[in-house]
Amino acid sequence: MPGICLLKRNAAMGRVIEDLYLLWAAYDADEYADKILYLPM
């Protein structure tokens, strides 16, 4: 599932990784195909 993640400079990397993992585990990749999403992390 290729993509680009833009993060705030002061984002806690461990928290970002945990959040991305939860999204990956909870949703099917097809749900995100050809979409641009804003995920407040």
C-alpha positions in Angstrom: 0.0 0.0 0.0 2.2 2.9 -1.2 1.5 6.4 0.0 2.9 9.6 1.5 2.6 10.7 5.1 3.2 14.3 6.0 3.9 14.7 9.7 4.4 17.6 12.0 8.0 18.2 13.0 7.2 17.7 16.7 5.2 14.5 16.1 6.1 11.6 18.4 7.4 8.9 16.1 6.3 6.0 18.3 2.7 7.4 18.4 2.6 7.9 14.7 3.8 4.3 14.1 1.2 3.0 16.5 -1.6 5.0 14.8 -0.6 3.9 11.3 -0.5 0.3 12.5 -4.0 0.5 13.9 -5.3 1.9 10.6 -3.5 -0.8 8.7 -4.9 -3.5 11.0 -8.5 -2.2 11.0 -9.2 -1.4 7.3 -8.9 -3.2 4.0 -6.4 -1.6 1.6 -9.2 -1.3 -1.0 -11.0 1.2 1.2 -8.1 3.6 0.8 -7.5 3.1 -3.0 -7.4 6.3 -5.0 -8.2 8.5 -2.0 -6.6 11.5 -0.3 -7.3 11.5 3.4 -6.6 13.8 6.3 -5.9 11.8 9.5 -5.5 14.0 12.5 -2.7 12.3 14.5 
